[in-house]
Amino acid sequence: MTFHSSWLLGLVLALTACSDAGGNGGGRGGSPTVVSGTVTQAEFVSEIEAVGTAFANEQTVITSPVTERIERIGFTDGAIVRRGAIIAQLSRGEESADLSSVEARAREAEKQLERLTSLQKRGFATNAAVDEQTALRDGARADANAIRSRISDRVIRAPFDGVLSLRTVSPGTVVTSGSPIATISDISSIKLDFTVPENFLTALEAGQVIEATTSAYPNQSFFGTIDNINPLVDPLSRSLTVRAILPNAARKLRPGMLMSVRIVSETRTGLAIPETALLAQGDQNFVFLVDKDGIARRTVIEVGLRSKGMVEVRIGITLGDKIVADGTVKVRDDAPVNAVLPGQKVPEKAAEKAPGKPAKPARSSGATGS
């Protein structure tokens, strides 16, 4: 037999021996080697996630109350205005002239009434004449007030503090009654409406804190509180609408934005195991407990919340129990296991050190020979 043939035979025998050793899981006496762990405690957070739309705290379209020509625009695009600020002024020349005429009539009626009252005191005027003149004066005053009201309609003012939209009209434009002049939005705070499934109804309440994010500010979270919960459940989607209020003093958030919502409904501390230790079969969950004799026992457990690779266990195990944390696929119920801690090296077995085990020959630097 040549040296090359001897080397190949030794390699085959070595691979066969390694295969036999690996087939028993690397454990002593044929027991599979697994990573062990203990049942610990961890904090679990129950969260509700949803998607919502941002709305202004108050928003309205400012329209023209009459058909008239615009004389002046009192704002710039995107301006921040106070309540009562002039948005636009419509032409009011005719009304101003009518007001001057009626005010003059009212003054004259007032003077005539004063004369009649003086004559009445001396017995030269009847009560009927005084009453008639009083009615004329009051009528003139009422006409003047009506004209002042029409003039006031031609001065369009901001109904509340807010931000104005881009304008769509210009001075000189004739607008009809109901035509939009601008949109004003109060965005000092934002109403965020989102829907959640009806089964979360008992987990929500007014005043509860929410966290919202938007793609416009990917690295920033906005916090607010639940303001109200719609008492009606949508019969088609089986969901209900929740409204939250987000402070927006910096005016970063805008009406119409799409926002992701996160609500922490419950935080609790419970027994925890790694997700790698969990076995699921049908609607049941199991874990392998390792007793003091190194025997793995498959145990039914009831799981709860999950967080950061850990699973909450509500029923079935106790704090400090030893479990198979990884390698559960190699474990059989009521069978021994060789449990090692994470990162611990498996000790070499005596069988692997026994004499007679073929070793890989050293590489020869010369030519082969018979």
C-alpha positions as MATLAB code, in Angstrom:
seq = 'MTFHSSWLLGLVLALTACSDAGGNGGGRGGSPTVVSGTVTQAEFVSEIEAVGTAFANEQTVITSPVTERIERIGFTDGAIVRRGAIIAQLSRGEESADLSSVEARAREAEKQLERLTSLQKRGFATNAAVDEQTALRDGARADANAIRSRISDRVIRAPFDGVLSLRTVSPGTVVTSGSPIATISDISSIKLDFTVPENFLTALEAGQVIEATTSAYPNQSFFGTIDNINPLVDPLSRSLTVRAILPNAARKLRPGMLMSVRIVSETRTGLAIPETALLAQGDQNFVFLVDKDGIARRTVIEVGLRSKGMVEVRIGITLGDKIVADGTVKVRDDAPVNAVLPGQKVPEKAAEKAPGKPAKPARSSGATGS';
ca = [
       0.000    0.000    0.000;
       1.352    3.420   -0.912;
       1.639    6.335    1.489;
      -1.083    8.188   -0.421;
      -3.497    5.254    0.004;
      -2.713    5.039    3.747;
      -3.427    8.748    4.156;
      -6.827    8.454    2.453;
      -7.795    5.462    4.598;
      -6.893    7.349    7.760;
      -8.940   10.356    6.672;
     -12.032    8.191    6.030;
     -11.712    6.564    9.469;
     -11.319    9.970   11.142;
     -14.384   11.374    9.444;
     -16.388    8.304   10.435;
     -15.344    8.714   14.056;
     -16.272   12.416   14.039;
     -19.650   11.576   12.533;
     -20.319    9.045   15.269;
     -19.341   11.572   17.942;
     -21.511   14.332   16.416;
     -24.503   12.046   16.049;
     -24.993   11.763   19.797;
     -25.191   15.569   20.205;
     -21.721   15.976   21.669;
     -22.886   15.080   25.176;
     -21.493   12.544   27.605;
     -22.909    9.065   27.219;
     -24.945   10.038   24.144;
     -26.794   12.965   25.842;
     -27.291   15.998   23.577;
     -25.484   19.155   24.553;
     -27.823   22.150   24.973;
     -27.575   25.685   26.270;
     -29.154   26.030   29.678;
     -30.737   29.018   31.373;
     -32.849   29.943   34.348;
     -36.270   31.481   34.654;
     -35.814   35.177   35.452;
     -37.987   38.245   35.858;
     -38.340   40.992   33.284;
     -40.489   44.021   32.585;
     -43.078   43.620   29.843;
     -44.926   46.429   28.134;
     -48.310   46.020   26.469;
     -48.530   48.433   23.529;
     -51.243   49.539   21.125;
     -50.087   50.693   17.697;
     -52.213   52.628   15.225;
     -52.040   55.110   12.358;
     -53.827   58.454   12.479;
     -54.345   61.769   10.717;
     -53.502   65.188   12.138;
     -56.117   67.947   12.196;
     -55.925   71.581   13.255;
     -57.255   72.489   16.670;
     -59.621   74.886   14.873;
     -59.910   75.454   11.138;
     -62.327   77.280    8.897;
     -62.562   78.721    5.406;
     -63.016   82.489    5.445;
     -65.550   83.450    2.767;
     -67.059   86.637    1.427;
     -70.510   87.331    2.910;
     -71.591   89.452   -0.077;
     -70.882   89.881   -3.761;
     -68.473   92.767   -4.007;
     -65.082   93.911   -5.295;
     -62.015   93.421   -3.080;
     -60.350   96.729   -2.251;
     -57.525   95.476   -0.026;
     -55.943   92.218    1.130;
     -54.729   92.444    4.720;
     -52.434   89.426    4.949;
     -49.513   87.681    3.302;
     -49.351   83.996    2.455;
     -48.841   81.856    5.559;
     -49.124   84.810    7.948;
     -49.831   84.308   11.633;
     -52.715   86.572   12.663;
     -54.623   87.416   15.819;
     -58.347   87.248   16.287;
     -60.017   90.331   14.761;
     -57.185   91.089   12.314;
     -58.401   92.377    8.929;
     -58.128   89.673    6.274;
     -59.738   91.568    3.385;
     -61.748   94.715    2.831;
     -64.488   94.876    0.216;
     -65.741   97.961   -1.553;
     -68.222   99.894    0.630;
     -68.569  103.294   -1.067;
     -72.322  103.017   -1.642;
     -73.004  101.880    1.890;
     -70.861  104.703    3.317;
     -72.893  107.254    1.354;
     -76.173  105.722    2.524;
     -74.934  105.823    6.097;
     -74.115  109.524    5.895;
     -77.618  110.248    4.593;
     -79.374  108.217    7.233;
     -77.233  109.629   10.047;
     -78.174  113.150    8.902;
     -81.849  112.177    8.943;
     -81.451  110.745   12.419;
     -79.853  113.968   13.689;
     -82.635  116.065   12.212;
     -85.253  113.822   13.765;
     -83.538  114.168   17.115;
     -83.621  117.978   16.901;
     -87.324  117.986   15.948;
     -88.058  115.734   18.898;
     -86.263  118.096   21.269;
     -88.387  121.049   19.990;
     -91.628  119.134   20.362;
     -90.699  118.029   23.834;
     -90.051  121.639   24.834;
     -93.394  122.732   23.359;
     -95.166  119.851   25.060;
     -93.947  121.065   28.452;
     -95.539  124.477   27.737;
     -98.729  122.917   26.443;
     -98.265  123.754   22.777;
     -97.637  120.174   21.500;
     -99.661  117.028   21.935;
     -98.403  113.727   23.207;
     -99.258  112.142   19.864;
     -96.968  114.531   18.011;
     -94.116  113.779   20.393;
     -94.652  110.017   20.027;
     -94.710  110.284   16.234;
     -91.440  112.215   16.184;
     -89.858  109.748   18.581;
     -90.753  106.938   16.175;
     -89.174  108.830   13.285;
     -85.962  109.324   15.222;
     -85.804  105.690   16.303;
     -86.450  104.543   12.730;
     -83.590  106.648   11.406;
     -81.251  105.266   14.055;
     -82.294  101.694   13.158;
     -81.610  102.357    9.470;
     -78.159  103.686   10.357;
     -77.371  100.578   12.406;
     -78.451   98.349    9.511;
     -76.112  100.152    7.136;
     -73.249   99.942    9.649;
     -73.834   96.201    9.775;
     -73.587   95.963    5.982;
     -70.365   97.969    6.087;
     -69.002   95.666    8.777;
     -69.746   92.683    6.530;
     -67.412   94.175    3.979;
     -64.489   94.123    6.396;
     -63.534   90.443    6.766;
     -61.695   89.647   10.018;
     -59.958   86.607   11.503;
     -62.378   84.648   13.721;
     -59.547   83.340   15.953;
     -55.751   83.281   16.279;
     -54.207   81.158   13.571;
     -52.128   80.695   10.446;
     -53.510   81.746    7.078;
     -53.216   79.632    3.960;
     -52.009   80.705    0.543;
     -54.415   83.315   -0.785;
     -56.418   82.681   -3.943;
     -57.711   86.234   -4.591;
     -56.171   89.634   -5.314;
     -57.236   93.275   -4.873;
     -59.694   94.259   -7.578;
     -61.203   90.776   -7.822;
     -64.983   90.651   -7.662;
     -66.020   87.861   -5.314;
     -69.477   86.423   -4.981;
     -71.214   85.630   -1.744;
     -69.658   82.482   -0.274;
     -66.442   82.696   -2.287;
     -63.370   81.558   -0.291;
     -60.831   84.221    0.637;
     -58.416   82.122    2.731;
     -58.269   79.228    5.175;
     -57.277   79.951    8.750;
     -55.977   77.185   11.022;
     -55.204   77.222   14.714;
     -52.258   74.807   14.957;
     -51.082   75.753   18.433;
     -52.206   72.215   19.205;
     -53.063   69.322   16.915;
     -55.985   66.920   17.044;
     -54.808   63.433   16.115;
     -57.585   61.017   15.149;
     -56.832   57.297   14.878;
     -58.774   54.046   14.998;
     -58.179   51.000   17.176;
     -59.927   47.601   17.263;
     -62.841   47.367   19.672;
     -61.046   44.816   21.872;
     -58.734   47.630   23.062;
     -61.644   49.692   24.379;
     -61.021   48.824   28.034;
     -57.296   49.628   27.680;
     -57.941   53.268   26.714;
     -59.087   56.217   28.774;
     -59.134   60.003   28.596;
     -55.893   61.556   29.770;
     -53.765   58.566   28.750;
     -50.366   59.488   27.284;
     -49.622   58.647   23.649;
     -46.468   58.828   21.539;
     -46.719   59.845   17.890;
     -44.155   59.922   15.099;
     -44.174   61.111   11.510;
     -41.905   60.536    8.535;
     -41.302   64.292    8.316;
     -39.349   64.089   11.601;
     -38.086   60.485   11.735;
     -35.898   61.020   14.816;
     -38.425   62.892   16.943;
     -41.392   61.736   19.002;
     -44.399   63.904   19.840;
     -46.281   63.254   23.069;
     -49.884   64.067   23.868;
     -52.904   62.780   25.730;
     -56.152   61.111   24.738;
     -58.890   63.745   24.722;
     -61.927   61.693   23.808;
     -63.051   58.280   22.612;
     -65.898   57.988   20.139;
     -68.771   56.205   21.919;
     -69.809   54.566   18.632;
     -68.086   51.472   17.220;
     -67.989   51.146   13.439;
     -70.131   48.053   12.716;
     -68.171   47.279    9.534;
     -64.578   47.485   10.781;
     -65.386   46.801   14.468;
     -63.132   49.690   15.411;
     -63.574   53.000   17.184;
     -62.053   56.426   16.678;
     -59.839   57.953   19.351;
     -58.880   61.629   19.432;
     -55.655   62.795   21.080;
     -54.327   66.324   21.567;
     -50.667   67.066   20.783;
     -49.086   70.379   21.881;
     -47.581   72.138   18.859;
     -46.046   75.367   20.085;
     -43.201   75.081   17.543;
     -45.752   74.535   14.734;
     -43.822   71.566   13.378;
     -46.930   69.462   12.911;
     -49.354   70.366   10.128;
     -52.962   69.379    9.489;
     -53.233   66.403    7.152;
     -50.028   64.675    8.285;
     -50.009   60.884    8.579;
     -48.754   59.858   12.016;
     -47.953   56.566   13.729;
     -49.322   56.200   17.237;
     -47.960   54.143   20.127;
     -49.845   53.758   23.398;
     -48.477   51.951   26.434;
     -51.575   50.352   27.911;
     -49.891   48.278   30.625;
     -46.444   47.714   32.140;
     -45.811   44.753   34.415;
     -43.012   42.540   35.728;
     -43.306   38.782   35.200;
     -41.432   35.521   34.779;
     -39.398   35.490   31.583;
     -37.696   32.948   29.317;
     -35.842   33.416   26.005;
     -37.927   32.990   22.869;
     -35.511   30.218   21.805;
     -36.683   28.129   24.773;
     -40.327   28.197   23.714;
     -41.925   25.264   21.898;
     -45.336   25.666   20.291;
     -47.626   22.842   19.276;
     -51.129   23.723   18.175;
     -52.596   26.091   20.729;
     -50.247   24.927   23.486;
     -46.803   26.125   24.490;
     -44.052   24.093   26.158;
     -40.634   24.508   27.721;
     -38.070   21.880   28.747;
     -37.291   22.015   32.456;
     -34.022   20.377   33.521;
     -34.167   18.667   36.932;
     -31.259   18.134   39.345;
     -30.429   14.808   37.667;
     -30.057   16.446   34.253;
     -33.327   15.040   32.873;
     -35.339   17.270   30.545;
     -39.075   17.392   31.280;
     -41.442   18.923   28.736;
     -43.746   21.256   30.670;
     -46.913   23.029   29.529;
     -46.838   26.793   30.128;
     -49.115   29.757   29.529;
     -47.401   32.690   27.840;
     -48.220   36.382   27.935;
     -46.441   39.395   26.479;
     -43.232   39.407   24.440;
     -40.476   41.987   24.584;
     -36.888   42.180   23.278;
     -36.485   38.441   22.666;
     -38.088   37.419   25.970;
     -41.445   35.742   26.563;
     -43.591   36.258   29.639;
     -44.683   33.012   31.325;
     -47.816   33.321   33.436;
     -48.391   29.706   34.473;
     -46.272   26.542   34.515;
     -42.840   27.456   35.915;
     -41.324   29.268   38.872;
     -38.519   31.765   39.320;
     -35.064   30.145   39.176;
     -36.114   26.954   37.360;
     -33.426   25.540   35.064;
     -34.540   25.281   31.441;
     -33.221   24.385   28.015;
     -32.655   27.856   26.565;
     -31.347   26.765   23.153;
     -31.109   23.473   21.314;
     -34.615   22.248   22.066;
     -34.811   20.411   18.722;
     -32.240   17.887   20.030;
     -34.104   17.196   23.283;
     -36.562   14.388   24.002;
     -39.004   14.355   26.889;
     -37.765   12.556   30.034;
     -34.301   12.117   28.477;
     -30.944   13.246   29.892;
     -29.215   16.326   28.500;
     -25.778   17.813   28.888;
     -26.713   21.423   29.800;
     -23.998   24.062   29.585;
     -24.148   27.768   30.247;
     -24.092   30.204   27.302;
     -20.526   30.565   26.036;
     -19.245   27.628   28.103;
     -16.960   25.206   26.190;
     -18.005   21.578   26.077;
     -15.329   19.502   27.901;
     -13.527   16.945   25.797;
     -14.681   13.393   26.450;
     -12.337   10.617   27.396;
     -13.561    8.600   24.453;
     -12.190   11.207   22.088;
      -8.743   10.933   23.749;
      -8.582    7.098   23.717;
      -5.537    5.529   21.962;
      -5.991    3.923   18.642;
      -8.012    6.789   17.149;
      -6.608    7.403   13.687;
      -5.014   10.781   13.247;
      -4.375   12.733   10.112;
      -0.795   12.046    9.025;
       1.636   14.900    8.609;
       2.037   16.207    5.089;
       5.161   14.714    3.475;
       7.541   17.042    1.732;
       9.071   14.292   -0.384;
       7.836   12.046   -3.162;
       5.596    9.064   -2.371;
       6.978    5.587   -2.559;
       5.850    1.955   -2.247;
];
